[in-house]
């Protein structure tokens, strides 16, 4: 699956998500894009976005989007790494246009 990390997601998480093609918004040159524009840009090139912005699904209209969204409970690196298995499980089942909120 092609996955993009939102600005808030620690990059070392990608080392714990084998089997997926992962990049970051920063590496794509999208560091200045706000949420709506970032979602639109990501949707054109990726299957899923991982974010720790818990308000994103409330701030943006996700209806009709093809991009799947995985929401982390934190961006604190040790906690995010500890959740890697849950993120992998979410990536295995998430459907286009849906979202999964990872619980600690």
Order of alpha helices (4+ residues) and beta strands (2+ residues): beta-beta-alpha-beta-alpha-beta-alpha-alpha-beta
